Amino acid sequence: MLTVNGKAIDWSEGMTVSDLFKIMDYDYALIVVSVNNQTIHKDCYQSFVIEDHSTVKMMHICHGG
C-alpha cells in the first residue's frame, strides 16, 4: 500500500513513478514528484521503483500570468 497525496493506493512489485502516473490518470506537463521526501527527477520516472509503504507527493505546478 502507498500513500499518494494522502490517498491510499494499492502497491505492486516493480511499480515505477511512470506506472503511478497511469494509475492516477495524471498527464500534467509540469509536475514534481517526491517519494519519502526525496525529489525524483523526471528523467528517472520510468526507472525509479517505488517501495511498498512509501509516501508519494505528486504536485502539479501551476503557472500563468
Phi and psi restraints in degrees (range 20) as a CNS / XPLOR table:
assign (resid 1 and name C) (resid 2 and name N)
       (resid 2 and name CA) (resid 2 and name C) 1.0 -113.7 20.0 2
assign (resid 2 and name N) (resid 2 and name CA)
       (resid 2 and name C) (resid 3 and name N) 1.0 158.6 20.0 2
assign (resid 2 and name C) (resid 3 and name N)
       (resid 3 and name CA) (resid 3 and name C) 1.0 -113.0 20.0 2
assign (resid 3 and name N) (resid 3 and name CA)
       (resid 3 and name C) (resid 4 and name N) 1.0 116.5 20.0 2
assign (resid 3 and name C) (resid 4 and name N)
       (resid 4 and name CA) (resid 4 and name C) 1.0 -118.6 20.0 2
assign (resid 4 and name N) (resid 4 and name CA)
       (resid 4 and name C) (resid 5 and name N) 1.0 113.8 20.0 2
assign (resid 4 and name C) (resid 5 and name N)
       (resid 5 and name CA) (resid 5 and name C) 1.0 50.7 20.0 2
assign (resid 5 and name N) (resid 5 and name CA)
       (resid 5 and name C) (resid 6 and name N) 1.0 40.6 20.0 2
assign (resid 5 and name C) (resid 6 and name N)
       (resid 6 and name CA) (resid 6 and name C) 1.0 83.3 20.0 2
assign (resid 6 and name N) (resid 6 and name CA)
       (resid 6 and name C) (resid 7 and name N) 1.0 0.7 20.0 2
assign (resid 6 and name C) (resid 7 and name N)
       (resid 7 and name CA) (resid 7 and name C) 1.0 -111.3 20.0 2
assign (resid 7 and name N) (resid 7 and name CA)
       (resid 7 and name C) (resid 8 and name N) 1.0 136.6 20.0 2
assign (resid 7 and name C) (resid 8 and name N)
       (resid 8 and name CA) (resid 8 and name C) 1.0 -74.8 20.0 2
assign (resid 8 and name N) (resid 8 and name CA)
       (resid 8 and name C) (resid 9 and name N) 1.0 129.7 20.0 2
assign (resid 8 and name C) (resid 9 and name N)
       (resid 9 and name CA) (resid 9 and name C) 1.0 -129.1 20.0 2
assign (resid 9 and name N) (resid 9 and name CA)
       (resid 9 and name C) (resid 10 and name N) 1.0 137.6 20.0 2
assign (resid 9 and name C) (resid 10 and name N)
       (resid 10 and name CA) (resid 10 and name C) 1.0 -63.8 20.0 2
assign (resid 10 and name N) (resid 10 and name CA)
       (resid 10 and name C) (resid 11 and name N) 1.0 136.9 20.0 2
assign (resid 10 and name C) (resid 11 and name N)
       (resid 11 and name CA) (resid 11 and name C) 1.0 -99.7 20.0 2
assign (resid 11 and name N) (resid 11 and name CA)
       (resid 11 and name C) (resid 12 and name N) 1.0 149.5 20.0 2
assign (resid 11 and name C) (resid 12 and name N)
       (resid 12 and name CA) (resid 12 and name C) 1.0 -137.0 20.0 2
assign (resid 12 and name N) (resid 12 and name CA)
       (resid 12 and name C) (resid 13 and name N) 1.0 150.3 20.0 2
assign (resid 12 and name C) (resid 13 and name N)
       (resid 13 and name CA) (resid 13 and name C) 1.0 -53.6 20.0 2
assign (resid 13 and name N) (resid 13 and name CA)
       (resid 13 and name C) (resid 14 and name N) 1.0 129.8 20.0 2
assign (resid 13 and name C) (resid 14 and name N)
       (resid 14 and name CA) (resid 14 and name C) 1.0 80.9 20.0 2
assign (resid 14 and name N) (resid 14 and name CA)
       (resid 14 and name C) (resid 15 and name N) 1.0 8.9 20.0 2
assign (resid 14 and name C) (resid 15 and name N)
       (resid 15 and name CA) (resid 15 and name C) 1.0 -62.9 20.0 2
assign (resid 15 and name N) (resid 15 and name CA)
       (resid 15 and name C) (resid 16 and name N) 1.0 130.6 20.0 2
assign (resid 15 and name C) (resid 16 and name N)
       (resid 16 and name CA) (resid 16 and name C) 1.0 -108.1 20.0 2
assign (resid 16 and name N) (resid 16 and name CA)
       (resid 16 and name C) (resid 17 and name N) 1.0 172.2 20.0 2
assign (resid 16 and name C) (resid 17 and name N)
       (resid 17 and name CA) (resid 17 and name C) 1.0 -60.7 20.0 2
assign (resid 17 and name N) (resid 17 and name CA)
       (resid 17 and name C) (resid 18 and name N) 1.0 -40.9 20.0 2
assign (resid 17 and name C) (resid 18 and name N)
       (resid 18 and name CA) (resid 18 and name C) 1.0 -60.2 20.0 2
assign (resid 18 and name N) (resid 18 and name CA)
       (resid 18 and name C) (resid 19 and name N) 1.0 -40.5 20.0 2
assign (resid 18 and name C) (resid 19 and name N)
       (resid 19 and name CA) (resid 19 and name C) 1.0 -60.7 20.0 2
assign (resid 19 and name N) (resid 19 and name CA)
       (resid 19 and name C) (resid 20 and name N) 1.0 -40.8 20.0 2
assign (resid 19 and name C) (resid 20 and name N)
       (resid 20 and name CA) (resid 20 and name C) 1.0 -65.9 20.0 2
assign (resid 20 and name N) (resid 20 and name CA)
       (resid 20 and name C) (resid 21 and name N) 1.0 -36.2 20.0 2
assign (resid 20 and name C) (resid 21 and name N)
       (resid 21 and name CA) (resid 21 and name C) 1.0 -57.0 20.0 2
assign (resid 21 and name N) (resid 21 and name CA)
       (resid 21 and name C) (resid 22 and name N) 1.0 -43.6 20.0 2
assign (resid 21 and name C) (resid 22 and name N)
       (resid 22 and name CA) (resid 22 and name C) 1.0 -65.8 20.0 2
assign (resid 22 and name N) (resid 22 and name CA)
       (resid 22 and name C) (resid 23 and name N) 1.0 -44.2 20.0 2
assign (resid 22 and name C) (resid 23 and name N)
       (resid 23 and name CA) (resid 23 and name C) 1.0 -62.0 20.0 2
assign (resid 23 and name N) (resid 23 and name CA)
       (resid 23 and name C) (resid 24 and name N) 1.0 -42.5 20.0 2
assign (resid 23 and name C) (resid 24 and name N)
       (resid 24 and name CA) (resid 24 and name C) 1.0 -81.2 20.0 2
assign (resid 24 and name N) (resid 24 and name CA)
       (resid 24 and name C) (resid 25 and name N) 1.0 -7.7 20.0 2
assign (resid 24 and name C) (resid 25 and name N)
       (resid 25 and name CA) (resid 25 and name C) 1.0 60.2 20.0 2
assign (resid 25 and name N) (resid 25 and name CA)
       (resid 25 and name C) (resid 26 and name N) 1.0 41.6 20.0 2
assign (resid 25 and name C) (resid 26 and name N)
       (resid 26 and name CA) (resid 26 and name C) 1.0 -98.6 20.0 2
assign (resid 26 and name N) (resid 26 and name CA)
       (resid 26 and name C) (resid 27 and name N) 1.0 134.3 20.0 2
assign (resid 26 and name C) (resid 27 and name N)
       (resid 27 and name CA) (resid 27 and name C) 1.0 -140.9 20.0 2
assign (resid 27 and name N) (resid 27 and name CA)
       (resid 27 and name C) (resid 28 and name N) 1.0 30.9 20.0 2
assign (resid 27 and name C) (resid 28 and name N)
       (resid 28 and name CA) (resid 28 and name C) 1.0 -66.8 20.0 2
assign (resid 28 and name N) (resid 28 and name CA)
       (resid 28 and name C) (resid 29 and name N) 1.0 142.7 20.0 2
assign (resid 28 and name C) (resid 29 and name N)
       (resid 29 and name CA) (resid 29 and name C) 1.0 -73.7 20.0 2
assign (resid 29 and name N) (resid 29 and name CA)
       (resid 29 and name C) (resid 30 and name N) 1.0 -37.0 20.0 2
assign (resid 29 and name C) (resid 30 and name N)
       (resid 30 and name CA) (resid 30 and name C) 1.0 -117.0 20.0 2
assign (resid 30 and name N) (resid 30 and name CA)
       (resid 30 and name C) (resid 31 and name N) 1.0 103.6 20.0 2
assign (resid 30 and name C) (resid 31 and name N)
       (resid 31 and name CA) (resid 31 and name C) 1.0 -144.1 20.0 2
assign (resid 31 and name N) (resid 31 and name CA)
       (resid 31 and name C) (resid 32 and name N) 1.0 142.8 20.0 2
assign (resid 31 and name C) (resid 32 and name N)
       (resid 32 and name CA) (resid 32 and name C) 1.0 -112.2 20.0 2
assign (resid 32 and name N) (resid 32 and name CA)
       (resid 32 and name C) (resid 33 and name N) 1.0 134.3 20.0 2
assign (resid 32 and name C) (resid 33 and name N)
       (resid 33 and name CA) (resid 33 and name C) 1.0 -121.6 20.0 2
assign (resid 33 and name N) (resid 33 and name CA)
       (resid 33 and name C) (resid 34 and name N) 1.0 133.1 20.0 2
assign (resid 33 and name C) (resid 34 and name N)
       (resid 34 and name CA) (resid 34 and name C) 1.0 -127.5 20.0 2
assign (resid 34 and name N) (resid 34 and name CA)
       (resid 34 and name C) (resid 35 and name N) 1.0 142.6 20.0 2
assign (resid 34 and name C) (resid 35 and name N)
       (resid 35 and name CA) (resid 35 and name C) 1.0 -123.0 20.0 2
assign (resid 35 and name N) (resid 35 and name CA)
       (resid 35 and name C) (resid 36 and name N) 1.0 117.9 20.0 2
assign (resid 35 and name C) (resid 36 and name N)
       (resid 36 and name CA) (resid 36 and name C) 1.0 51.8 20.0 2
assign (resid 36 and name N) (resid 36 and name CA)
       (resid 36 and name C) (resid 37 and name N) 1.0 45.7 20.0 2
assign (resid 36 and name C) (resid 37 and name N)
       (resid 37 and name CA) (resid 37 and name C) 1.0 67.0 20.0 2
assign (resid 37 and name N) (resid 37 and name CA)
       (resid 37 and name C) (resid 38 and name N) 1.0 15.5 20.0 2
assign (resid 37 and name C) (resid 38 and name N)
       (resid 38 and name CA) (resid 38 and name C) 1.0 -107.4 20.0 2
assign (resid 38 and name N) (resid 38 and name CA)
       (resid 38 and name C) (resid 39 and name N) 1.0 118.9 20.0 2
assign (resid 38 and name C) (resid 39 and name N)
       (resid 39 and name CA) (resid 39 and name C) 1.0 -70.5 20.0 2
assign (resid 39 and name N) (resid 39 and name CA)
       (resid 39 and name C) (resid 40 and name N) 1.0 132.0 20.0 2
assign (resid 39 and name C) (resid 40 and name N)
       (resid 40 and name CA) (resid 40 and name C) 1.0 -104.6 20.0 2
assign (resid 40 and name N) (resid 40 and name CA)
       (resid 40 and name C) (resid 41 and name N) 1.0 123.8 20.0 2
assign (resid 40 and name C) (resid 41 and name N)
       (resid 41 and name CA) (resid 41 and name C) 1.0 -70.6 20.0 2
assign (resid 41 and name N) (resid 41 and name CA)
       (resid 41 and name C) (resid 42 and name N) 1.0 142.9 20.0 2
assign (resid 41 and name C) (resid 42 and name N)
       (resid 42 and name CA) (resid 42 and name C) 1.0 -60.9 20.0 2
assign (resid 42 and name N) (resid 42 and name CA)
       (resid 42 and name C) (resid 43 and name N) 1.0 -24.3 20.0 2
assign (resid 42 and name C) (resid 43 and name N)
       (resid 43 and name CA) (resid 43 and name C) 1.0 -67.8 20.0 2
assign (resid 43 and name N) (resid 43 and name CA)
       (resid 43 and name C) (resid 44 and name N) 1.0 -15.3 20.0 2
assign (resid 43 and name C) (resid 44 and name N)
       (resid 44 and name CA) (resid 44 and name C) 1.0 -103.2 20.0 2
assign (resid 44 and name N) (resid 44 and name CA)
       (resid 44 and name C) (resid 45 and name N) 1.0 0.9 20.0 2
assign (resid 44 and name C) (resid 45 and name N)
       (resid 45 and name CA) (resid 45 and name C) 1.0 -57.9 20.0 2
assign (resid 45 and name N) (resid 45 and name CA)
       (resid 45 and name C) (resid 46 and name N) 1.0 -35.8 20.0 2
assign (resid 45 and name C) (resid 46 and name N)
       (resid 46 and name CA) (resid 46 and name C) 1.0 -80.4 20.0 2
assign (resid 46 and name N) (resid 46 and name CA)
       (resid 46 and name C) (resid 47 and name N) 1.0 -20.6 20.0 2
assign (resid 46 and name C) (resid 47 and name N)
       (resid 47 and name CA) (resid 47 and name C) 1.0 -109.3 20.0 2
assign (resid 47 and name N) (resid 47 and name CA)
       (resid 47 and name C) (resid 48 and name N) 1.0 -17.5 20.0 2
assign (resid 47 and name C) (resid 48 and name N)
       (resid 48 and name CA) (resid 48 and name C) 1.0 -76.2 20.0 2
assign (resid 48 and name N) (resid 48 and name CA)
       (resid 48 and name C) (resid 49 and name N) 1.0 115.3 20.0 2
assign (resid 48 and name C) (resid 49 and name N)
       (resid 49 and name CA) (resid 49 and name C) 1.0 -90.7 20.0 2
assign (resid 49 and name N) (resid 49 and name CA)
       (resid 49 and name C) (resid 50 and name N) 1.0 128.2 20.0 2
assign (resid 49 and name C) (resid 50 and name N)
       (resid 50 and name CA) (resid 50 and name C) 1.0 -89.3 20.0 2
assign (resid 50 and name N) (resid 50 and name CA)
       (resid 50 and name C) (resid 51 and name N) 1.0 129.0 20.0 2
assign (resid 50 and name C) (resid 51 and name N)
       (resid 51 and name CA) (resid 51 and name C) 1.0 -81.5 20.0 2
assign (resid 51 and name N) (resid 51 and name CA)
       (resid 51 and name C) (resid 52 and name N) 1.0 153.2 20.0 2
assign (resid 51 and name C) (resid 52 and name N)
       (resid 52 and name CA) (resid 52 and name C) 1.0 -58.2 20.0 2
assign (resid 52 and name N) (resid 52 and name CA)
       (resid 52 and name C) (resid 53 and name N) 1.0 146.7 20.0 2
assign (resid 52 and name C) (resid 53 and name N)
       (resid 53 and name CA) (resid 53 and name C) 1.0 70.1 20.0 2
assign (resid 53 and name N) (resid 53 and name CA)
       (resid 53 and name C) (resid 54 and name N) 1.0 18.3 20.0 2
assign (resid 53 and name C) (resid 54 and name N)
       (resid 54 and name CA) (resid 54 and name C) 1.0 -79.1 20.0 2
assign (resid 54 and name N) (resid 54 and name CA)
       (resid 54 and name C) (resid 55 and name N) 1.0 157.2 20.0 2
assign (resid 54 and name C) (resid 55 and name N)
       (resid 55 and name CA) (resid 55 and name C) 1.0 -108.9 20.0 2
assign (resid 55 and name N) (resid 55 and name CA)
       (resid 55 and name C) (resid 56 and name N) 1.0 121.1 20.0 2
assign (resid 55 and name C) (resid 56 and name N)
       (resid 56 and name CA) (resid 56 and name C) 1.0 -115.9 20.0 2
assign (resid 56 and name N) (resid 56 and name CA)
       (resid 56 and name C) (resid 57 and name N) 1.0 135.8 20.0 2
assign (resid 56 and name C) (resid 57 and name N)
       (resid 57 and name CA) (resid 57 and name C) 1.0 -119.7 20.0 2
assign (resid 57 and name N) (resid 57 and name CA)
       (resid 57 and name C) (resid 58 and name N) 1.0 126.4 20.0 2
assign (resid 57 and name C) (resid 58 and name N)
       (resid 58 and name CA) (resid 58 and name C) 1.0 -121.2 20.0 2
assign (resid 58 and name N) (resid 58 and name CA)
       (resid 58 and name C) (resid 59 and name N) 1.0 109.8 20.0 2
assign (resid 58 and name C) (resid 59 and name N)
       (resid 59 and name CA) (resid 59 and name C) 1.0 -115.3 20.0 2
assign (resid 59 and name N) (resid 59 and name CA)
       (resid 59 and name C) (resid 60 and name N) 1.0 118.0 20.0 2
assign (resid 59 and name C) (resid 60 and name N)
       (resid 60 and name CA) (resid 60 and name C) 1.0 -77.5 20.0 2
assign (resid 60 and name N) (resid 60 and name CA)
       (resid 60 and name C) (resid 61 and name N) 1.0 127.9 20.0 2
assign (resid 60 and name C) (resid 61 and name N)
       (resid 61 and name CA) (resid 61 and name C) 1.0 -88.9 20.0 2
assign (resid 61 and name N) (resid 61 and name CA)
       (resid 61 and name C) (resid 62 and name N) 1.0 120.9 20.0 2
assign (resid 61 and name C) (resid 62 and name N)
       (resid 62 and name CA) (resid 62 and name C) 1.0 -94.6 20.0 2
assign (resid 62 and name N) (resid 62 and name CA)
       (resid 62 and name C) (resid 63 and name N) 1.0 143.3 20.0 2
assign (resid 62 and name C) (resid 63 and name N)
       (resid 63 and name CA) (resid 63 and name C) 1.0 -145.6 20.0 2
assign (resid 63 and name N) (resid 63 and name CA)
       (resid 63 and name C) (resid 64 and name N) 1.0 163.7 20.0 2
assign (resid 63 and name C) (resid 64 and name N)
       (resid 64 and name CA) (resid 64 and name C) 1.0 170.2 20.0 2
assign (resid 64 and name N) (resid 64 and name CA)
       (resid 64 and name C) (resid 65 and name N) 1.0 -166.6 20.0 2
